[in-house]
Amino acid sequence: MSALLEHVMSPEVRPFAIAAAMILIVGSIEVVSMLVGASLSEILGTNIDFGHPSDNGVINAISWINVGGVPLLIFLLLLLGVFSITGFLIQDIARMVAGPLPVTLASVGAVVVSVPLVRAASRTIARVIPKDESYAVGLGDLVGRVGEVVIGPLDQGPPGRVSVADVHGNRHFVWAVAAPASSPLPQGTMVLLVDRAGTRFVAVKAEDELKPSKPTLSS
């Protein structure tokens, strides 16, 4: 165990060990934030649209790499993971052949290899994960739609999650709170999205005539 730890923390692989540690830290923060009704992914995604051209070269570069349009948090974790694994492999192979490479050279090599791998992986992942609120339609297009509370209850405190279908039938999972005059809306309640503030929607209980006749998500 000590030999493995010494190998992981050796100077020639330190950037890749740091990247692996960041995955654990960011993942832990996301789990804790979701338990208290927030989300690191929501914070990272606020006011940033990677699906359209921008004057910011960094955002355009991320848009090109993140071709599948996966959420920013997943993209960052994917990038860190591929960079870490690739770096360890480069140094292990170099060590078996002649000796470890200089850390700068190994890091550049890991970046060069990681970019096409992340680009391909993001496209694959985007096909299988649920689409969030900003990828198929604009946020404003979901106002006026009826959805179901899947993480609740919704109140005036931390937001919960609502499953809602857009006009094309694609399902989205959006953050929502109850309207100021509304009582708490428990999980399974059909709600009407009446407004939004940023990426958070405001919901009220849907009237019976607005509720879909087909089975809901929870059923």
C-alpha positions as a printed Julia matrix, in Angstrom:
219×3 Matrix{Float64}:
   0.0    0.0     0.0
   2.83   2.38    0.87
   4.54   1.59   -2.44
   1.35   2.42   -4.35
   0.94   5.68   -2.45
   4.57   6.57   -3.08
   4.09   5.88   -6.79
   0.92   7.98   -7.0
   2.5   10.92   -5.17
   5.83  10.86   -7.01
   6.7   14.19   -8.7
   6.47  12.87  -12.27
   2.77  11.94  -11.84
   1.73  14.64   -9.37
  -0.47  16.63  -11.84
  -2.4   13.48  -12.64
  -2.8   12.58   -8.97
  -4.11  16.11   -8.31
  -6.62  15.71  -11.15
  -7.84  12.43   -9.63
  -8.16  14.06   -6.21
 -10.17  16.91   -7.72
 -12.67  14.38   -9.11
 -13.26  13.04   -5.6
 -13.53  16.55   -4.11
 -15.91  17.92   -6.76
 -18.03  14.76   -6.68
 -18.32  14.94   -2.9
 -19.3   18.63   -3.03
 -22.0   17.85   -5.6
 -23.47  15.05   -3.47
 -23.53  17.23   -0.34
 -24.98  20.23   -2.21
 -27.8   18.12   -3.66
 -28.67  16.84   -0.18
 -29.25  20.43    0.96
 -31.27  21.33   -2.13
 -28.6   23.1    -4.18
 -26.34  21.88   -6.94
 -22.79  22.64   -7.98
 -23.77  21.84  -11.57
 -26.48  24.53  -11.44
 -24.01  27.1   -10.1
 -21.46  26.29  -12.79
 -24.07  26.44  -15.54
 -25.66  29.76  -14.53
 -25.43  32.41  -17.27
 -23.17  30.24  -19.45
 -24.45  28.82  -22.71
 -21.92  26.54  -24.39
 -24.25  25.72  -27.26
 -23.9   29.05  -29.08
 -20.95  31.05  -30.45
 -19.3   33.45  -28.02
 -16.7   36.21  -28.08
 -14.9   34.29  -25.33
 -12.31  31.97  -26.85
 -12.28  29.69  -23.8
 -16.04  29.13  -24.02
 -15.77  28.43  -27.75
 -12.99  25.93  -27.09
 -15.09  24.15  -24.46
 -18.03  24.12  -26.89
 -15.86  22.44  -29.54
 -14.54  19.79  -27.13
 -17.89  19.3   -25.44
 -19.52  18.47  -28.75
 -22.28  16.4   -27.16
 -23.47  19.27  -25.01
 -23.21  17.38  -21.72
 -23.66  19.46  -18.53
 -20.58  21.45  -17.56
 -19.97  19.54  -14.31
 -19.98  16.18  -16.11
 -17.69  17.63  -18.77
 -15.19  18.84  -16.16
 -15.2   15.49  -14.34
 -14.76  13.67  -17.65
 -11.87  15.94  -18.63
 -10.12  15.5   -15.28
 -10.63  11.73  -15.37
  -9.29  11.25  -18.9
  -6.33  13.57  -18.21
  -5.47  11.69  -15.01
  -5.72   8.19  -16.52
  -3.84   9.19  -19.68
  -1.06  10.82  -17.69
  -0.54   7.8   -15.46
  -0.45   5.53  -18.52
   2.08   7.74  -20.34
   4.42   7.77  -17.36
   4.03   4.04  -16.68
   4.84   3.19  -20.29
   7.78   5.62  -20.32
   9.08   4.13  -17.05
   9.02   0.62  -18.53
  10.84   1.75  -21.69
  13.52   4.14  -20.46
  12.36   6.15  -17.48
   9.64   8.66  -16.58
   9.27  11.72  -18.78
   9.63  15.28  -17.46
   6.34  16.21  -15.84
   5.73  19.11  -18.26
   6.2   16.91  -21.32
   3.97  14.19  -19.87
   1.27  16.76  -19.04
   1.32  18.18  -22.57
   1.07  14.68  -23.98
  -1.85  13.88  -21.69
  -3.68  17.02  -22.82
  -3.11  16.23  -26.5
  -4.47  12.71  -26.07
  -7.31  13.76  -23.76
  -8.93  16.36  -26.04
 -10.09  13.98  -28.82
 -11.04  11.32  -26.26
 -13.19  13.78  -24.27
 -14.76  15.09  -27.47
 -15.77  11.57  -28.51
 -16.88  10.58  -25.01
 -19.05  13.68  -24.52
 -20.93  12.87  -27.72
 -21.56   9.31  -26.51
 -22.59  10.35  -23.01
 -24.97  13.0   -24.34
 -26.96  10.29  -26.11
 -27.7    8.36  -22.91
 -28.1   10.95  -20.13
 -31.35  12.87  -19.56
 -31.31  16.23  -21.28
 -31.29  19.11  -18.83
 -33.2   22.34  -19.22
 -30.89  24.19  -21.59
 -29.99  21.74  -24.39
 -33.04  21.06  -26.58
 -35.26  24.1   -26.04
 -34.89  27.5   -24.43
 -35.75  27.84  -20.77
 -38.62  30.17  -21.61
 -40.25  27.46  -23.71
 -40.85  25.37  -20.58
 -42.87  28.08  -18.82
 -46.53  27.11  -19.07
 -45.77  23.39  -19.25
 -47.13  20.86  -16.76
 -44.66  18.59  -15.01
 -44.32  16.28  -12.03
 -42.36  16.85   -8.83
 -39.72  14.11   -8.69
 -37.54  15.54   -5.9
 -39.52  17.45   -3.33
 -41.45  18.78   -1.68
 -41.32  22.13   -3.44
 -41.61  25.11   -1.13
 -40.14  28.6    -0.92
 -36.78  27.27    0.3
 -34.17  25.22   -1.56
 -35.39  24.07   -4.99
 -36.51  20.58   -5.9
 -36.67  18.82   -9.25
 -39.57  18.74  -11.69
 -39.82  16.4   -14.66
 -41.41  18.22  -17.6
 -41.78  17.41  -21.3
 -41.21  20.08  -23.94
 -43.29  20.56  -27.08
 -41.27  17.85  -28.84
 -41.9   15.29  -26.11
 -38.33  15.42  -24.78
 -38.22  15.16  -21.0
 -36.26  17.65  -18.91
 -35.43  17.72  -15.21
 -35.47  21.31  -14.0
 -34.98  23.04  -10.66
 -38.16  24.59   -9.24
 -39.62  26.21   -6.13
 -43.24  26.7    -5.12
 -44.9   30.07   -5.79
 -44.87  32.47   -2.81
 -48.55  31.9    -1.97
 -48.44  28.14   -2.59
 -48.42  25.48    0.09
 -45.66  22.81   -0.14
 -45.96  20.61   -3.23
 -44.97  17.03   -2.34
 -43.24  14.53   -4.61
 -45.62  13.17   -7.25
 -47.68  16.37   -7.48
 -48.5   17.62  -10.97
 -47.44  21.26  -11.21
 -47.66  24.11  -13.69
 -44.46  26.07  -14.33
 -45.6   29.68  -14.24
 -42.36  31.66  -14.13
 -38.61  31.33  -13.86
 -35.66  33.2   -12.39
 -32.43  32.17  -14.09
 -32.44  28.36  -14.21
 -35.01  28.01  -11.41
 -38.71  27.77  -12.18
 -41.69  28.81  -10.09
 -44.45  26.2    -9.85
 -48.04  25.99   -8.68
 -50.28  22.95   -8.36
 -51.8   22.1   -11.74
 -55.56  22.22  -12.1
 -57.24  18.93  -12.96
 -58.01  19.98  -16.52
 -54.32  20.65  -17.18
 -53.1   17.28  -15.95
 -52.1   14.77  -18.67
 -54.27  11.7   -19.06
 -51.33   9.4   -19.77
 -49.37   7.74  -16.91
 -46.98  10.05  -15.06
 -43.28   9.46  -14.47
 -43.76   8.12  -10.94
 -46.47   5.69  -11.96
